[in-house]
Amino acid sequence: MKKVMLMAAAILISAATIFASGVHPVKAVADTSKKAAAKVVYTCPMHTDVVSYKPGKCPKCGMTLVKKSDLKKK
């Protein structure tokens, strides 16, 4: 009986600690997907040294910047 009470107390303390920390597994997964989507890199097809984190034009030649992942597919 004593072991059961100790296990119950340990589970309650663990649950309270997790709840108090504010970390929820579902929320943590959703946050990582937003961060991955925010790290899109754009580059010029002619000048791969030109890198931007938002779409626009290449300052060297004026071509439209494309997503870096799109360059690998071609």
C-alpha positions in Angstrom: 0.0 0.0 0.0 2.9 2.3 0.8 4.4 1.7 -2.7 1.2 2.5 -4.4 0.8 5.8 -2.5 4.4 6.8 -3.3 3.9 6.0 -7.0 0.7 8.0 -7.1 2.4 10.9 -5.4 5.3 10.7 -7.9 2.9 10.7 -10.9 1.0 13.6 -9.5 4.1 15.7 -8.9 5.4 14.9 -12.4 2.1 15.9 -14.0 2.0 19.1 -12.0 5.5 19.9 -13.0 4.8 19.4 -16.7 1.6 21.3 -16.5 3.2 24.2 -14.7 6.1 24.5 -17.2 3.6 25.3 -20.0 5.2 22.9 -22.4 2.5 21.0 -24.3 3.7 18.3 -26.9 1.1 19.4 -29.5 1.9 23.1 -29.1 5.7 22.3 -29.4 5.1 20.5 -32.7 3.1 23.3 -34.1 5.7 25.9 -33.2 8.5 24.0 -35.0 6.5 23.8 -38.2 6.0 27.6 -38.2 9.8 28.1 -37.7 10.6 25.8 -40.6 8.2 27.7 -42.8 9.7 31.0 -41.8 13.2 29.9 -43.0 12.6 30.1 -46.7 15.7 31.4 -48.6 15.5 33.1 -51.9 18.4 33.3 -54.3 19.2 34.4 -57.9 19.4 31.6 -60.5 22.4 33.4 -62.1 24.1 34.6 -58.9 23.8 32.0 -56.2 25.8 34.1 -53.8 22.8 36.6 -53.6 20.6 35.4 -50.7 17.5 36.9 -49.3 14.8 35.8 -46.8 12.0 37.5 -48.8 11.1 37.4 -52.5 12.4 40.2 -54.7 14.8 41.1 -57.5 18.5 40.3 -57.7 20.6 43.5 -57.1 23.2 42.4 -59.7 21.0 41.5 -62.7 17.4 42.3 -61.8 16.1 38.7 -62.2 13.4 37.5 -59.9 14.7 35.6 -56.8 13.5 32.0 -56.5 13.2 29.7 -53.5 16.5 27.9 -53.0 14.7 24.5 -52.8 13.3 25.2 -56.3 16.8 25.4 -57.8 17.6 21.8 -56.6 14.5 20.4 -58.4 15.6 21.6 -61.9 
